[in-house]
Amino acid sequence: MKISIDISYYPLNQSFREPIKAFIADLQSKENISVRTNSMSTQVFGEFDDAMKAVNECIKNAFELPESQFVLKVINMDREK
């Protein structure tokens, strides 16, 4: 099943740009998913297992930075097109 995930990441500290860039780069390094970004959020597209695994790993890595917050919307359809 194809899914789409809309992710908003909020590092709650003064220097928020670098953690966001690192999170996006981490997502983009994963195989079998497609990643799009805009000024408001990051979108991940792919098969359920691939997309959820990639997002889970990248969020876990990002949580090494204290005081981080994520907001996710998961849709059970391919919204990439």
C-alpha positions in Angstrom: 0.0 0.0 0.0 1.3 3.4 -0.9 1.3 6.2 1.7 2.1 9.9 2.0 3.5 11.4 5.2 3.5 15.1 5.8 6.1 16.0 8.5 6.6 19.3 10.4 9.8 19.3 12.6 10.2 21.9 15.3 13.6 21.9 17.1 12.8 24.1 20.1 16.0 26.0 20.4 17.7 29.0 18.9 19.6 27.3 16.1 16.8 25.4 14.4 17.9 25.5 10.8 20.7 23.0 10.9 18.8 20.3 12.7 16.0 20.6 10.1 18.5 20.4 7.2 20.1 17.4 8.8 16.7 15.6 9.2 15.9 16.2 5.6 19.3 15.0 4.4 18.9 11.9 6.5 15.5 11.2 4.9 16.8 11.8 1.4 19.6 9.2 2.0 17.0 6.5 2.5 16.2 4.1 -0.3 12.8 3.3 -1.8 11.1 6.5 -0.7 10.6 9.9 -2.4 11.1 13.1 -0.4 9.8 16.6 -1.2 10.3 19.8 0.9 8.7 23.2 1.0 8.8 26.1 3.4 6.2 24.5 5.7 6.9 20.8 5.8 8.5 17.7 4.3 6.6 15.1 2.5 7.6 11.4 2.2 6.0 9.0 -0.3 6.4 5.3 -0.8 5.3 1.9 0.3 4.0 1.8 3.8 6.8 -0.3 5.3 9.6 1.6 3.5 8.2 5.1 4.4 7.4 4.3 8.0 10.8 2.7 8.6 12.6 5.6 7.1 10.6 8.2 9.0 10.9 6.2 12.3 14.7 6.0 11.9 15.1 9.7 11.0 12.9 10.9 13.9 14.8 8.7 16.3 18.1 10.2 15.1 16.7 13.8 15.3 15.5 13.2 18.9 19.2 13.1 19.9 18.7 16.9 20.0 16.8 17.7 23.2 13.5 19.5 23.0 12.4 18.5 19.5 8.8 18.2 18.3 7.3 16.5 15.3 3.8 16.7 13.8 2.9 14.0 11.3 0.0 13.4 9.0 -0.2 10.0 7.4 -2.5 9.4 4.4 -3.1 5.9 3.0 -2.8 7.0 -0.6 -0.1 8.3 -3.0 -0.3 12.1 -3.0 3.0 12.6 -4.8 1.4 13.1 -8.2 
